[in-house]
């Protein structure tokens, strides 16, 4: 299969690409290297330095059978300093990827993560007096 991985130079992308290369898939990764590292490159994968916010047609890099979308500006703290850039990348960039996949009938796997917030459930339990 010909596979596109966005955010392929990050931790999760690198591990995904390792597994896909072992299965002899043809892999293209795009990453803007804002958090990903060139030292994470895996032999057998074609890497393109690019920002997901700046393109609507990924077919210039080939025809893909599936897209794994992992690109994002991670961690919540930096988003307070750069909320517009974070939103443009994480929300608008994801929309562009999704539109491309829908338009070209390509399966999209999206992986997002967020901090887990622990809540004391007693606080949320209504008090009922008998």
N, C-alpha and C positions, 0 to 999 in steps of 0.2 A: 504494500500500500504506500501511496505517496501522502505523507503526513506533514501538516504545518503545526508547529508548536510556538505559540507566542510566549514570551518570557522564558525562553529556553536556556538562558544563561544564569537563571536563578537556581536556588537550591532544589525546589520541586521539579522545575523544568529539566535540570541536569539529570536528575534521577529517572525521570520519565524517558528522556532521550536515551540514556544508557540501556534501559529495558527494551525500547523500540529498536534500537540499532542491533541488539543481540538477536532480535527476531527478523533481522534482514529487511526492515522497512526502509524506505527512502524518506529521510527527515530533512525538513527545512525549518530553521528557527529564526524568528525575528525578535530582537531585543534592543532596547535603547541604552542598555548598560547603566541605567540610573542606580540600580541596585545589583544587577547581575554582573558577573565577572567573566572576562575573556579567558581567564585561567580555568573556568569550568567547562570549556569546550570539550566535546566528545568527538573522537575521530569517527568519521562516517556520517557526520551531520553537516549540512551546509548552513552557515550562520550569516545572517544579514543584519547589519546595524541599522535599525529603523524604529521610529516611534509609531505605535498603533493609532495615534490620533491623526496622522497625516496621510492616510491612504484609504481609498474605498474599494480598490480592486487589487487583490492579492494574486490574481492570475498571472501577473507579470513574472512571478517567481515559479510558476508551474501550475498544473491542475492538481488539486488536492482531493483525496478521498475522504479525509477527516481532518478536523481542526481541534487541537487541544488549546484552549485559551487560559493561560496562566499569568499573562502580563498584568501587572498592577503596581501601583505605588503602595507598598505595604506599610503596616504599622500606623496606628491612629495618631500618635503624637506629631509627626511631621505634617499631617493634614491640617492641623490648627494654624500652622505658619503659611501653608500654601494650599488653601482650600480650593481655589479655582483650578489649579493644575491637577490636584488630586481628583477632583470631580471630572475634569475633562478626560483624564486618563482612565480612571476606574469605571466611570459611568458611560461617557460618550465613546471612549475607545472600545468598550465592550459592545455597545450598540452597533458601531461600525463593523466589528467582527461578526456579530449576529446577523446583520443585514446582508453581509457578503455571503454567509453560509446559507441563509434562506434563499437568496437570489440564485445561488448556484447549486442548491439542493445538496449541501454538504453537511453531514452530521457534525454537530458542535458539542464538545465536552468542555464544560466550564467548571473551573475549580476556584472557589473563593474561600477565604478564611477570615475570621474575626476573633477578637479576644472573647473568651467565655466570661460572662458576667455571673458571678455567684450571688445569689440573693437568699437572705434569711427568709425562709418560707413562712415563719411565724408572723412576720411583718405583713405578709400578703393575706393571711388567713383572717377572714372577718370575725369579729367578736360577736358571739351570739349569747344573749342573756336569756336564761330560762325563767 
